[in-house]
Amino acid sequence: MSLPPGFLDELRTRLSLSQVVGRKVMWDQRKSNQGKGDMWAPCPFHHEKTASFHVDDQKGFYYCFGCHAKGDAISFVKETENVSFIEAVEILAREAGMPMPARDPKAQEKQDRRSQLAEVMEQAAQFFRLQLKTGAGAAARDYLARRGLDAQALERWEIGFAPDGWQALWDHLRGKNVAEDLILGAGLAKPSNKGKKPYDTFRNRIMYPIRDPRGRCIAFGGRAMDPNDNAKYLNSPETELFDKGRSLYNHGPARQAAGKGRPLIVAEGYMDVIALAEAGFGASVAPLGTAITENQLQLLWRISDEPIIALDGDTAGLRAAMRAVDLALPLLEAGKSLRFALMPEGKDPDDLLRAEGAGAVQAVLDGAIPMVKLLWQRETEGKVFDSPERKAALDKVLRDKIKLIRDPSIRSHYGQEIKDLRWQLFRPQRQPQNRPWQPRGKWQPQKQPATVGARSSFLASSENAEIQLREAAILAIAALNPQVVIQFEHQLEEMECRDPDHAALRQAILRHAIDDPDNLKDHIAESLGPTALENLLALRHVAVIPCVYKPGDVEKAEMTLAEELAKIKALRGLDAEIAEAAEELSDLADEALTYRLAQAAEERNRTSRSQNEDRAVFDVADNGARINRDEKDAFQAIMSGINFERKRR
């Protein structure tokens, strides 16, 4: 069976050789370097104990220094599975999610045509390079010199010039007996609508050859010399050789540099890549003037686990970064992500290199932020969250974005990171108190540190003990009634939970109650152990709470949580006032201190009383007995009727 041209290249691009080989070998972790794709293991083709079998994941080849077996992913499957070439391709295609192409009797003919088109592109590249050295290319040479490129750099990057003529390249290629359909098929010329000869696609432009990972010239990028040209940059049209969304500028050299440990940098344009590579950042690529596509993202991850997106420090650069975030979220895998290095405002990497040198660019790269931070920055920067509605809107946007992540482990970590960032943004800040009265005069008493006795007074310790008891009750209610957690999410986040066990349980509840309430108990057991929740529910003051021994009453759970959270808030306020008062005991006694403590105590007493007395089901009699309120009201109504009849008589 003949396969269509490009199918095997696409198959090798989508697959990681180390993953294919890893099913059959045990990697030597001491000798392997997964970050560079440099993996070693005992050879699966002959019996040995040493790790002489080498896989170069970046290049897609393996080699054994013992038995000299070598090949790619297809040959490895063919040898280890004892299957034919086509069967090996079918196995890998299923793994890569690629449908096998139908039988194509003209496959060889198409492959031959692709080879012919590649030869025509090479001839065009040579023509453009020669034109740059002529008098017509003087202005282009001056421009490139101003951009810091010398003659050696021009040769390394094979930069050329397309003269300002309608058929300059066309006439050159036709003079070498190149068929017209090949010139048109390579995208080097376009047919005329006026019945004349086809005209060149690129005219009066600096030309940058675009090569595939194998080094074949597949397209060109042209930079206009005329400032009034409608298109400053122009790429070749898509052809049998060139698919813009599946290609990267400088792909092959960048892959080699990344294999040697250099960070993979994704810049915006050709000159950015050239400038970065000339400055020592050899693992630099560009997505050919378009937003990064899904296929390009997969190509980047084949080269490096964590490419750095280095975009211009302007509005367009930020928009491109945000589009990359939205694209990458559903595709994230363990160990595969992006980092973002935003250039100073108004500058691109080339500008920064020329102005401040490679050290400044390295500093920006070192400060690259992970995707989750950029996502948070996009949704919060320049916005004010001074109302519950605005905070809720932020929560909804972020929650919707996190849901796009398919990997459950990554999704969970993103959720936790967002919660931490949210806590930092919204955590309560203690404001200085405005005292109603201050002592006047030149002399001010010197403050003394509070004594140990004052810090650990009976009052303070009893308040802390009560807070811990109430925290335990709150966590038990939330764990058994997860459907109410979303309503009290912010208050639960703000609980200090000085007890480490309480803090761990609170985090488990917040992490799983909203996304998977039906399995919350299982998540808690998995995170904290099977006895964590049991020990909490066994506490005497917890076990007697109606929402605990009889969960499921949502209204009662909401009422109880609201009341307990309000009491803790008041206790915390009183505790803070007492601590501050202890610090000020050595000061001159004044009315402000008494006033503040009185206010805090009143707030504590007010919240100690039930906030939901009107909605309670029971009243408590003087002797402590519980009286059903409905029965009590009915009894009072009967007694009122009896008294009324007595008065009538």
Sequence and secondary structure as in RCSB ss.txt:
>XXXX:A:sequence
MSLPPGFLDELRTRLSLSQVVGRKVMWDQRKSNQGKGDMWAPCPFHHEKTASFHVDDQKGFYYCFGCHAKGDAIS
FVKETENVSFIEAVEILAREAGMPMPARDPKAQEKQDRRSQLAEVMEQAAQFFRLQLKTGAGAAARDYLARRGLD
AQALERWEIGFAPDGWQALWDHLRGKNVAEDLILGAGLAKPSNKGKKPYDTFRNRIMYPIRDPRGRCIAFGGRAM
DPNDNAKYLNSPETELFDKGRSLYNHGPARQAAGKGRPLIVAEGYMDVIALAEAGFGASVAPLGTAITENQLQLL
WRISDEPIIALDGDTAGLRAAMRAVDLALPLLEAGKSLRFALMPEGKDPDDLLRAEGAGAVQAVLDGAIPMVKLL
WQRETEGKVFDSPERKAALDKVLRDKIKLIRDPSIRSHYGQEIKDLRWQLFRPQRQPQNRPWQPRGKWQPQKQPA
TVGARSSFLASSENAEIQLREAAILAIAALNPQVVIQFEHQLEEMECRDPDHAALRQAILRHAIDDPDNLKDHIA
ESLGPTALENLLALRHVAVIPCVYKPGDVEKAEMTLAEELAKIKALRGLDAEIAEAAEELSDLADEALTYRLAQA
AEERNRTSRSQNEDRAVFDVADNGARINRDEKDAFQAIMSGINFERKRR
>XXXX:A:secstr
    TTHHHHHHHHS HHHHHHTT    TTT BGGGTEEEE  SSS  SS  EEEETTTTEEEETTT  EE HHH
HHHHHHT  HHHHHHHHHHHHT       TTHHHHHHHHHHHHHHHHHHHHHHHHHHTSGGGHHHHHHHHHTT  
HHHHHHTT EEE S SSHHHHHHHHTT  HHHHHHTTSEE  TTSS  EES  SEEEEEEE TTS EEEEEEEES
STT S SEEE    SS  GGG  BTHHHHHHHHHTT   EE SSHHHHHHHHHTT  SEEB TTS   HHHHHHH
HHH SS EEEEEESHHHHHHHHHHHHHHGGG BTTB  EEEEEEET  HHHHHHHH HHHHHHHHHT EEHHHHH
HHHHHTT    SHHHHHHHHHHHHHHHHT   HHHHHHHHHHHHHHHHHHH         S    SS        
 HHHHT HHHHHHHHHHHHHHHHHHHHHHH GGGGGGGHHHHHH    SHHHHHHHHHHHHHTTT GGGHHHHHH
HHH TTHHHHHHTSHHHHT HHHHSTT HHHHHHHHHHHHHHHHHHHHHHHHHHHHHHTTTS   HHHHHHHHHH
HHHHHHHHS TTGGG SEEE TTS EEEHHHHHHHHHHHHHHHHHHHH 
